[in-house]
Amino acid sequence: MQKILREATAKLHVGATNVTEKVDNYVSEPAHQLIVGIGGTTRPGSSTERALRMALKAAEEQGARTILFDGPFLASLSMYDPASERNDAEREFIEAVRSADGLIIASPAYHGGLSGLVKNALDLLEETSKDKRPYLHSRPVGLIVTAYGWQATGATLASLRTIVHALRGWPTPFGAGFNTLESRFAEDGTCSDSSAASSLALVAQQVMSFSCTDKNHS
């Protein structure tokens, strides 16, 4: 897998510990898949971000190395303009996705669809269109949706699946949807819904399993 070559920083999650280091020194190892998490809201510690962190932790427990691009990071990205020169944050994001073996994307459901914050980040992947492995080509993508009620959850999950297909990725068979009126995600990495951890672990397990299959056949 391509080594990440840039002078920028990213949040890396090793085991249960968050650290910050140069991504230049974060070299992929064949035995450990790199899973990139994308999602959250402009509010640090949102339910969406906490659900995504739980899924990434489950991936780490299965042997993955992970990078998280949370809501505040996504909010720092400029509105995507193909004609503009890419800044450091945008290059950081693009290079991490290029090097990923799998991804987990989490979005809140706003007015029946995914957030503009998450969509803008995914639009930035147009910069990979001329790569040998463009967009999310052949990589498994786990999906998580949180909503204040159930109505928008299914529609947003379906929309995310459509976007991942358009980016040539493989949405995992299981996608996790949560009604935050019923499922309260805590800062300590737990949830009031006892089934939430199992659902998020299944998302992580499928991303890990399918990314391993892709590596074996690449």
C-alpha positions in Angstrom: 0.0 0.0 0.0 1.2 3.5 -0.8 3.2 5.2 1.9 1.7 8.5 3.0 4.2 11.2 1.9 3.5 14.6 3.3 4.4 17.0 6.1 1.2 17.3 8.0 -0.3 16.0 11.2 -3.3 13.7 11.7 -5.0 12.1 14.7 -4.0 8.5 15.0 -5.7 6.0 17.2 -3.6 3.1 18.4 -5.5 0.8 20.8 -7.6 3.0 23.0 -5.0 5.9 23.0 -5.2 9.0 20.8 -1.8 10.3 19.7 -0.6 12.9 17.2 2.4 12.4 15.0 3.8 13.1 11.6 2.0 11.0 9.0 5.3 10.8 7.1 6.3 8.3 9.8 3.0 6.4 9.7 3.9 3.7 7.3 1.4 0.9 6.3 2.2 -2.6 7.4 0.7 -5.5 5.4 -0.5 -7.2 8.6 -2.5 -4.2 9.9 -5.1 -2.6 7.8 -5.4 1.2 7.8 -9.0 2.2 8.4 -9.9 5.9 7.9 -12.9 7.3 9.8 -14.7 10.3 8.3 -17.6 12.1 10.1 -19.1 14.1 12.9 -20.6 17.5 13.1 -19.3 21.0 13.8 -19.9 20.3 17.5 -16.9 18.4 19.0 -18.1 15.3 20.8 -21.3 15.0 18.8 -23.3 11.7 18.9 -22.1 11.1 15.3 -18.5 11.5 16.3 -18.8 9.3 19.4 -20.5 6.5 17.4 -17.7 6.7 14.8 -15.1 6.6 17.6 -16.7 3.5 19.0 -16.6 1.8 15.5 -12.9 2.8 15.1 -12.1 1.4 18.5 -13.7 -1.8 17.5 -11.6 -1.9 14.4 -8.5 -1.3 16.5 -9.4 -4.2 18.7 -9.4 -6.3 15.6 -5.9 -5.2 14.7 -6.5 -2.1 12.6 -4.6 1.2 12.7 -7.0 4.1 12.3 -7.1 7.8 11.4 -10.0 9.9 12.3 -11.1 13.0 10.5 -13.8 14.4 12.8 -16.4 17.1 12.5 -14.1 20.1 13.5 -11.5 18.9 11.0 -14.1 18.6 8.2 -15.4 22.0 9.1 -11.9 23.4 8.5 -12.0 22.3 4.9 -12.9 24.9 2.3 -16.0 24.4 0.1 -14.7 22.1 -2.7 -13.7 24.0 -5.8 -12.0 22.0 -8.5 -10.2 25.1 -9.7 -8.6 26.0 -6.4 -5.2 24.9 -5.2 -5.4 22.4 -2.4 -4.3 23.5 1.1 -2.5 21.4 3.7 -5.6 20.1 5.4 -7.1 19.0 2.1 -3.9 17.3 1.1 -3.8 15.6 4.4 -7.3 14.2 4.0 -6.7 13.1 0.4 -3.5 11.3 1.1 -5.0 9.4 4.1 -7.9 8.2 2.0 -5.5 7.2 -0.8 -3.6 5.0 1.6 -6.7 3.5 3.3 -7.6 -0.2 3.1 -11.1 0.6 4.3 -13.2 3.5 5.6 -16.0 4.2 8.0 -18.2 7.2 7.3 -20.6 8.6 9.8 -23.1 11.4 9.1 -26.0 13.0 11.0 -29.3 13.0 9.1 -30.3 16.5 8.4 -33.7 17.1 6.7 -33.7 13.6 5.3 -30.1 13.5 4.0 -26.5 13.5 4.9 -24.8 16.7 6.2 -23.1 19.2 3.9 -20.0 18.8 6.0 -19.6 15.1 5.2 -20.7 15.6 1.6 -18.1 18.3 1.0 -15.3 16.1 2.3 -16.4 13.3 -0.1 -16.5 15.7 -3.0 -12.9 16.4 -2.3 -12.1 12.9 -3.4 -12.6 14.1 -7.0 -8.9 15.0 -6.6 -8.1 11.2 -6.9 -10.1 10.8 -10.1 -6.9 10.2 -12.2 -5.2 7.9 -9.7 -4.5 4.3 -10.5 -7.0 3.5 -7.7 -9.4 6.4 -8.0 -11.9 7.5 -5.4 -12.8 4.6 -3.1 -12.1 2.0 -5.7 -12.7 -1.6 -4.5 -12.5 -0.6 -0.8 -15.1 -1.6 1.8 -16.9 1.3 3.4 -18.9 1.0 6.7 -21.7 3.5 7.2 -23.2 5.0 10.3 -26.1 7.4 10.5 -27.4 9.3 13.6 -30.7 11.1 13.6 -33.1 12.8 16.1 -35.8 10.3 15.4 -36.1 7.4 13.0 -37.6 9.0 9.9 -34.4 10.3 8.3 -32.2 7.4 9.3 -33.0 5.0 6.5 -33.1 7.6 3.7 -29.7 9.0 4.8 -28.2 5.5 5.0 -29.5 4.8 1.5 -28.0 8.1 0.2 -24.6 7.3 1.7 -24.7 3.9 0.0 -25.5 5.5 -3.4 -22.6 8.0 -2.9 -20.1 5.2 -2.0 -21.2 3.2 -5.1 -20.7 6.3 -7.2 -17.2 6.6 -5.7 -16.6 2.9 -6.7 -16.5 1.7 -3.2 -18.3 -1.2 -1.6 -20.7 -0.3 1.2 -20.7 -3.1 3.8 -23.9 -5.2 4.0 -24.6 -3.9 7.4 -25.1 -0.2 8.1 -25.7 1.2 11.5 -28.5 3.7 12.1 -29.2 5.3 15.5 -32.1 7.4 16.9 -30.3 9.6 19.4 -33.6 10.1 21.3 -33.1 6.4 22.3 -29.4 5.9 21.9 -27.3 8.3 24.0 -23.6 8.2 23.3 -21.4 9.2 26.2 -18.0 10.8 26.3 -16.5 7.7 27.8 -17.2 5.6 24.7 -20.3 3.9 26.0 -23.9 4.1 24.9 -27.2 3.9 26.7 -28.4 1.5 24.0 -26.8 -1.9 24.9 -27.1 -3.0 21.2 -25.2 0.0 19.9 -21.7 -1.4 20.6 -22.6 -4.7 18.9 -23.9 -2.8 15.8 -20.8 -0.7 15.6 -18.5 -3.6 16.1 -20.3 -5.4 13.3 -19.7 -2.4 11.0 -16.0 -2.5 11.9 -15.8 -6.3 11.5 -17.2 -6.2 8.0 -14.9 -3.4 6.9 -11.9 -5.3 8.4 -13.0 -8.6 6.8 -13.6 -7.2 3.3 -10.5 -5.1 3.3 -8.5 -8.2 4.1 -10.1 -10.0 1.2 -9.3 -7.1 -1.1 -5.6 -7.2 0.0 -5.4 -10.9 -0.6 -6.7 -10.5 -4.2 -4.8 -7.3 -5.1 
